[in-house]
Amino acid sequence: MTTPDITTRLATTGQLLVRSGIEIDRILGAMVDDGATVSATLASKVLFLSRLLQVDPVKQHLLVAYSDHKAANTALLAASSVTFRCNHRGAQFAFSCGSPRQTLHERQPAIQVSMPTAMLGVQHRRSPQRMQVPAQAHVDCQLRMGTLAFGARLVDMSLGGMGFLLCEDVVPLCVGTKLEGVRIRHPEREPLVVDVEVRHVHSITLADGRRATRIGCRIVGAPQDLEELIRLFIIDLQ
């Protein structure tokens, strides 16, 4: 069975706001693999045309090749943020990146920008519709392991059911653990009950200096429940 993808979903929805970091990484990686052209309109209506060179989801940045137009490179590096656009695999995508700066890629000059936190996808032959962007959902979870209970947040989920949980504490979880009966508080509906298969566990430091645990997992549940969770991170804007 093939993993569903954003362009397939766009064929039926027309316009999506993608907030899933997993899916954004996947789309950007495909743009790199395909050598797809990205563009940006900068100050004084200078047009930047280039391509993505590398996606680094760990360091949270992208590398973009220099364009052939020196003025466009200068304008991009002078901007505090930039919105790129790309026609890719039957859809149009737009995404904003911040903090452009000069760097090197394979000994060649390149431009580094921060990873986008959201991406707009529009099916070809449709014009983007202006509409209010919904607020980011806060998705709390209640995890149980034997007699131990701890809270977490679902911070990412992909179309294929892969996700990330964030526990604002250090928790004794091991790769391969299956947590059954996890309650996820949906912001608009009754709580959903799913199982969580732990794939990765990483100790991280939050912005305020506290230690926390980031859990990469597969979420298993009824198809309609998984779809309800996916829609919190991949939002149909129709």
N, C-alpha and C positions, 0 to 999 in steps of 0.2 A: 504494500500500500504506500502510495507516495504521500509525502508531507504536503499539506495545503500551503499555498503561498499567497502573498499579498496581491499579485497581479490577477490570480484566479478569483480572489475575493472581490477585487475591484470590478470584475466583469459583471457582477450582480449588484454591487452596491453603488458604483459610480464615483464615490468620493470618500476617502478614509483619512482620519487623523490617527497616525501610528505613534503610540507612546511606549510601545514595547521595545526596550533596548535590544532584546534578542533579535527581533525582526528588523530593527534599524541596522544592526550589525550585518545581518544577512543580506539586506538590500544593498548596502554600501559595498560589501564584499563582492557581490555580483557585478556592480558597476565597475569595480577595479578589474575583475576578471574579463569583462567584456570590452574594456577600454572605452567605455561610454563617455561622451562629451558632456561636461558640466559648464554652465554659464552663470554669470552674475552681472547685473547692471549696477555700476558703482557711481561715485560722485561725478558730476558733470556728464552723466549718461555715458560714461566709458563702459564698453562691453568687455568682460573678461571671458575668454573661451579656453578651456583646458580639459584635463582629465584627472581623476583620482589615482594616486599611486599606491596608497597603503591605508589600511584601517587598523587601528590598534585599540580594541575595546578595553584592554587592561589599563593602558596609560590614558585612555579617553581622548585620543586625538586622531585626526586625519592628516595625511600628507597629500598635497595637491601640486601637480607639475606647474612650473612657470608657463605662462602663455607666451605666444610669439610677439605680443604687444607690450613693450616696456612700460608705457604709460598705464596700462591696465594692471600690471604687476605692482607698480608703485601705488596706485589708488587702492588696491586690495590690502596691501600691507599697512596703509595709513588708516584703514577703517577699523572701528572697534568690533564690528561684527559684519557678516556678509550672508546673504541668502542665495544659495545655489539652486539652480534648476537643471533637471536632467530628464530627457525622454529615454525611457529604458523599458525594454521588453513589453511594449504595448501600453505603457502608462506614462504619465507625467508626474514627476516628483519635485517637491520643493522642500528645502531644509536649511535652517540657519545655524551658522557656526560662529564662534567668537575667537578673539585673541589671535589674529593672524600674525605670524612671525616667520622670519627666514630660517631655514634649516638646510640640511643635506640629506639626500636619499641616494644611496649607491654612488656617492661622491659627486652627485649632481645637485645644483641648487633646487630647492623645493620650498613650498610654503606649508607651514603647520598651522592647523586650526583645531579648535576644540570639537569634540563629538556633538552632534545635534541631540537634543533630548526629545524632539518630536519631528515628525515628517508628514507632510501632506501628500497624498497620492490621489491622482485624478485619472479616470479612464480616458483614453484618447477619444476625440470627437465630442468631448464635453468640456464646458468652460467651468473653472472653479467658481463656486457660489460663495458669496460673502455671508457668513453666519457667525453667531457667537460661539466661541470655543468653550466647551464644557470644562469645569474645574477638574483638576486632578483628583481622582478617587483615593480615599484613604481606606485601605482594605485590611482590617484586623483579622488575626487568626488565633485560635486557641489550640495549642499542640499538647498532646499527652504521650508520655513514654512511661508505661507502668503507673506508678503512683505519682510520678513527677509531671507537673503541668507548667507550661510557660507560654507567654504571649509572643506574637510575632506579627509582622506585616507582610502581605504579599506585595512586592514592589515591582514585579515584572512577570509577564506570562506571554508565551508565544502561541502561534496557531496550532502547533503540534503538542501543546500541553506541558512544555518545559517552562519552569518558572524559577524565581528567586524569592526567598523569604529572608527578612531581616529581623533578627532578635537583638534587642538593645541590651544584651547581656551575653556572657559566655555560657554556652550550653553544651552538655556532654553528648553530642551526637556523633555517630560514626557513619562513614560511607556505607551504603547498603541497608541501612535501617529503614524499615517501613513503619510509618506512623499512620495508624488507622483512626477513622472517625474524627478527622480534623475539621473543626467548625470554622468556616470563613464567613465573616460578617459582610454581606453584600450591602452597599450603601443605599440601595433602593428596594431590596426585596428581603424575604426571610433568609436567615443564615443557610448556607450550603454546607453539606457534609461530604468530604472527599477523603481519599487516602493520599499520602505523600511518600514517595520513594526518594530517599536521600541519595544524591549523586556526588555532590561536592560540599565540603564544609570549610569555610575560611574564617579565621579570626581577623577582624578589621578594627580600625580606630575611627570613631566618628569625629565630626568637625569640632565637637566640644571636648575631645580628648578621652571620652569614655570608650571602653572596649565593647565590641559587639560581635555577633556571629552572622555571617552571610551564608545561606544554605541554597545551593543549586539543587533542584529537585524535578521530578516528574510528578505531575498532579493527575490522579486517576479518579474518575467519577462518571456519573451519568453524562452522556453527550450534551444534554440540554443544560446541565449545571456548568460544564466546562465552557460552553458557548457563552453563558452569562458572565463568566469571569473574563474570557477573552475580550468581550465587548467593553470591558473597563479600560483596556489598554490599546485596543484597535477599534476605533470608534467610527461608526457609520454616520457621516454628516449629512445624509439625505434627509 
